[in-house]
């Protein structure tokens, strides 16, 4: 089932259940789908890679907002961000843990022949492609820095 149909079905269920938190998250995803479909060159269709990209972007935005709200002591707004993050996470592939990321990055470093922090760009490009949707860029970057510094 395409993401859009899945979102619509879950929106109906959330409306019936009067689940405002879930509904808010689903509406945000639906808005991104509509935005992606109406972009120039999209022809009213979006592929799975585009869906994954905007879901990751939404998660990053919410993580950043959550950090800000927690620093400012706004527990009410932080709770809303956490609720929306939980909804968005359901549609993202399972996230890798740090050990799995380290293992994948170590393999990429060996394949690319990287040996110093100067090779970080080469490794990051390959790692971002290979781990797309399974880990956020910040975590990948930290692991790449750590492994290249050794």
C-alpha positions in Angstrom: 0.0 0.0 0.0 1.3 3.4 -1.0 2.2 5.8 1.8 -0.7 8.2 0.9 -3.3 5.5 1.1 -1.9 4.2 4.4 -1.9 7.8 5.8 -5.5 8.3 4.7 -6.6 5.0 6.3 -4.9 5.8 9.5 -6.4 9.3 9.5 -9.9 7.8 9.3 -9.1 5.5 12.3 -7.6 8.4 14.3 -10.7 10.6 13.6 -13.0 7.8 14.7 -10.9 7.2 17.9 -10.7 11.0 18.4 -6.9 10.6 18.8 -5.8 14.2 18.3 -2.0 13.5 18.7 -2.0 10.9 16.0 -4.2 12.9 13.8 -1.9 15.9 14.0 1.1 13.8 13.0 -0.7 12.2 10.1 -2.0 15.6 8.8 1.6 16.8 8.8 2.7 13.9 6.8 -0.2 14.3 4.4 0.7 18.0 3.9 4.3 16.9 3.0 2.9 14.4 0.5 0.8 17.1 -1.2 3.7 19.5 -1.2 6.0 16.8 -2.8 3.3 15.9 -5.4 2.9 19.6 -6.5 6.6 20.4 -6.8 7.8 21.2 -10.4 8.7 18.0 -12.2 6.8 15.7 -9.8 3.9 15.2 -12.2 1.6 14.4 -9.3 3.5 11.3 -8.4 6.2 10.7 -5.7 8.5 7.7 -5.4 9.5 5.8 -2.3 12.9 7.6 -2.1 11.2 11.0 -2.0 8.7 9.8 0.7 11.7 8.5 2.8 13.5 11.8 2.3 10.7 14.0 3.5 9.8 11.7 6.4 13.5 11.9 7.5 13.4 15.7 7.1 10.2 15.9 9.3 11.9 13.8 12.0 14.9 16.0 12.0 12.7 19.1 12.2 10.9 17.7 15.2 14.1 16.6 16.9 15.5 20.1 16.5 12.3 21.6 17.9 12.2 19.2 20.7 15.8 20.2 21.8 14.8 23.8 21.7 11.6 23.3 23.7 13.4 21.2 26.3 16.1 23.8 26.7 13.5 26.5 27.2 11.5 24.4 29.7 8.4 24.2 27.4 7.2 20.7 28.4 3.8 21.2 26.7 5.3 21.9 23.3 8.0 19.2 23.8 5.3 16.6 24.4 3.5 17.5 21.2 6.8 17.1 19.2 7.4 13.7 20.8 3.8 12.6 19.9 4.3 13.7 16.3 7.7 12.0 16.2 6.1 8.7 17.3 3.6 8.9 14.5 6.3 9.7 11.8 8.6 6.9 13.1 5.9 4.3 12.2 6.4 5.1 8.5 10.2 5.1 8.6 12.3 1.9 8.2 13.7 0.5 11.5 16.6 2.6 12.7 19.9 0.9 13.2 21.6 1.0 16.6 25.1 2.5 16.9 26.9 -0.8 16.8 25.3 -1.7 13.4 26.1 1.8 12.1 29.8 1.4 13.2 30.0 -1.9 11.5 28.5 -0.6 8.2 30.7 2.5 8.3 33.8 0.4 9.0 33.0 -1.7 5.9 32.5 1.5 3.8 35.9 2.9 5.0 37.6 -0.3 4.0 35.9 -0.3 0.6 36.7 3.4 -0.1 40.3 3.1 1.2 39.8 6.1 3.5 42.5 6.5 6.1 42.3 10.0 7.6 39.7 12.6 8.5 40.5 14.3 5.2 38.6 11.4 3.5 35.4 12.1 5.5 33.5 13.5 2.5 34.1 10.4 0.4 33.0 8.1 3.3 29.9 10.3 4.2 28.7 10.2 0.6 28.8 6.4 0.5 27.4 6.0 4.0 24.5 8.3 3.5 23.5 6.4 0.4 23.9 3.0 2.0 22.2 3.9 5.3 19.5 6.1 3.9 16.4 5.9 6.2 18.1 3.6 8.6 20.1 6.3 10.5 20.2 10.0 10.7 23.1 12.0 9.2 24.2 13.4 12.6 24.8 9.9 14.0 26.5 8.7 10.8 28.8 11.8 10.8 29.8 11.2 14.4 30.6 7.5 13.8 32.6 8.4 10.6 34.6 11.1 12.5 35.3 8.6 15.3 36.5 5.8 13.1 38.6 8.0 10.8 40.3 9.6 13.8 41.7 6.2 14.9 
